[in-house]
């Protein structure tokens, strides 16, 4: 009877060890899955950030290009205005000079 009780205790201890080991491996799998999910989420967040940064660089480049073109157009417009003013003032100056018939 004593031996049977000892065997039962050993069996119970083995079953308990098996259950503990199973639970530990289950928890480890859960942890691995959680880590993997977190890793993927971090990777997606990093990709989003990189895409956003890339888009911002493209927008900045476009804006800089636009500013340069705008400045160039403004410069051309100013040159045109200046040239027209010079022509007009030259014309008015020529009109004021009396034209001598006998020169």
C-alpha positions as CSV (number, residue, x, y, z in Angstrom):
1,X,0.0,0.0,0.0
2,X,2.9,2.3,0.8
3,X,4.6,1.6,-2.5
4,X,1.3,2.3,-4.4
5,X,1.0,5.6,-2.6
6,X,4.7,6.5,-3.4
7,X,4.0,5.5,-7.1
8,X,0.9,7.6,-7.1
9,X,2.8,10.6,-5.7
10,X,5.6,10.1,-8.3
11,X,3.0,9.9,-11.1
12,X,1.2,13.0,-9.8
13,X,4.5,14.8,-9.6
14,X,5.4,13.8,-13.2
15,X,1.9,14.9,-14.4
16,X,2.4,18.2,-12.6
17,X,5.8,18.6,-14.2
18,X,4.4,17.9,-17.6
19,X,1.6,20.4,-17.0
20,X,4.0,23.1,-15.8
21,X,6.3,22.5,-18.8
22,X,3.3,22.7,-21.2
23,X,2.1,25.9,-19.6
24,X,5.6,27.4,-19.7
25,X,5.9,26.5,-23.4
26,X,2.4,27.9,-24.0
27,X,3.4,31.2,-22.3
28,X,6.7,31.2,-24.3
29,X,4.7,30.8,-27.6
30,X,2.3,33.6,-26.5
31,X,5.3,35.8,-25.7
32,X,6.9,35.0,-29.1
33,X,3.7,35.8,-30.9
34,X,3.3,39.1,-29.0
35,X,6.9,40.0,-29.7
36,X,6.5,39.2,-33.4
37,X,3.3,41.3,-33.7
38,X,5.0,44.2,-31.9
39,X,8.0,43.9,-34.2
40,X,5.8,44.0,-37.3
41,X,3.9,47.0,-35.9
42,X,7.2,48.8,-35.2
43,X,8.4,48.0,-38.7
44,X,5.1,49.3,-40.3
45,X,5.4,52.5,-38.2
46,X,9.0,52.9,-39.3
47,X,8.0,52.4,-42.9
48,X,5.2,55.0,-42.5
49,X,7.6,57.5,-41.0
50,X,10.1,56.9,-43.9
51,X,7.3,57.3,-46.5
52,X,6.1,60.5,-44.8
53,X,9.7,61.9,-44.7
54,X,10.2,61.0,-48.3
55,X,6.9,62.7,-49.3
56,X,8.0,65.7,-47.3
57,X,11.3,65.9,-49.1
58,X,9.6,65.7,-52.4
59,X,7.2,68.5,-51.4
60,X,10.1,70.6,-50.1
61,X,11.9,70.0,-53.4
62,X,8.8,71.0,-55.4
63,X,8.3,74.1,-53.3
64,X,11.9,75.1,-53.7
65,X,11.7,74.6,-57.4
66,X,8.5,76.6,-57.5
67,X,10.1,79.4,-55.5
68,X,13.0,79.5,-57.9
69,X,10.7,79.7,-60.9
70,X,8.6,82.4,-59.2
71,X,11.7,84.4,-58.4
72,X,12.9,84.0,-62.0
73,X,9.5,85.1,-63.4
74,X,9.5,88.1,-61.0
75,X,13.0,89.0,-62.2
76,X,12.0,88.8,-65.8
77,X,8.9,90.9,-65.2
78,X,11.0,93.5,-63.4
79,X,13.5,93.6,-66.2
80,X,10.7,94.1,-68.7
81,X,9.2,96.9,-66.6
82,X,12.6,98.6,-66.3
83,X,13.2,98.2,-70.1
84,X,9.8,99.7,-70.9
85,X,10.3,102.6,-68.5
86,X,13.7,103.3,-70.0
87,X,12.2,103.3,-73.5
88,X,9.3,105.5,-72.5
89,X,11.6,108.0,-70.8
90,X,13.9,108.0,-73.8
91,X,10.9,108.6,-76.1
92,X,9.7,111.5,-73.9
93,X,13.2,113.0,-73.8
94,X,13.4,112.8,-77.6
95,X,10.0,114.5,-77.9
96,X,11.1,117.4,-75.7
97,X,14.3,118.1,-77.8
98,X,13.4,120.5,-80.5
99,X,14.1,119.1,-83.8
100,X,16.1,121.6,-85.9
101,X,15.2,121.6,-89.6
102,X,18.5,123.0,-90.6
103,X,20.9,120.5,-89.1
